[in-house]
Amino acid sequence: MGRIGKTAAAALLVLALSACTGGTPDPASSPGPTAAPPATGAAPAAATDPAGQVSGEAVSLETGTDVGNGRPASSHDGLMVRRRMVIAVHPTPDADLGALRRQLDRVAAERGVLLSDISPDVLDPVVLEHVVPEVIVALPPEGTHEEADALAGLAFGPVGSFTGVEHVHVGSVLVHDLQFRIGSADPAALAETIASEGILSDALGNYSTSLDGGALTVGYTGPLLSDELVEAVREGMARGAGVGPGEVELAPRSATGEGVDLSAEPEPAETEGAHASGRDDSGH
């Protein structure tokens, strides 16, 4: 897919980097592996097993806030933009990535939480300069910082105790939560045409489709999209249907909950030289 990872910063998001946990600390750096800024939040709680018993040393959590750069220019905010909690695993070179994901899913299922795939491009560029995680999941929209911390702690335990995990980033990101809808006499055929042309896979990466009600509906939750890219999606869908882009309706995927006013978000942060020391010095 030719998506955002290949087209550089056009759709990189904001990450409110809220934790870095797991893995063995680098003795040459400050406390905490790939340390985030000094902790400003509450002390981390001890990890517990599903029965509620303390399973060992608390996972090392360091809390801060950072806003990444490279945010695309977008006028589609409000309920179209949401905050989501993500868990991004920084594996060791010989890690079994499938096993790490299964471990997260197992612990989440025990707590009644459904994790979903999400692009690493949702992460702050400061984090991506350090590592592009091959295992990254998003909690449901109602997921909280505390819940994400607990999942990471239950899944991977005390620092350095889980094979294949160097450390874990737990943070809040901004995502576009969009729905594109176009009427069609044959939505299934239209979806096949669009899929064969790669219109949506190139622009969006992961997306879902619905064929009900005499229309094709495309759902997207992922890195923020520029207005230009949103219009490119509308044009691509309209071209497949033989109509004009104005026939493609754009709306939030959900009309409930709390959206985000992008104009009120802090200005993007500088990243140049942030990792000269190899630490995750993402700032506040």
Secondary structure, 3 states (H helix, E strand, C coil): CCCCCCCHHHHCCCEEEEEEECCCCCCCCCCCCCCCCCCCCCCCCCCECCCCCECCCCCCCCCCCCCCCCCCCCCCCECCEEEEEEEEEEECCCCCHHHHHHHHHHHHHHCCCCCEECCHHHCCHHHHHHCCCCEEEECCCCCCHHHHHHHHHHHHCCCCCCCCEEEEEEEEEEEEEEEEEEECCCHHHHHHHHHHHCHHHHHHCCCEEECCCCEEEEEEEECCCCHHHHHHHHHHHHHHHCCCHHHCEEEECCCCCCCECHHHCCCCCCCCCCCCCCCCCCCC
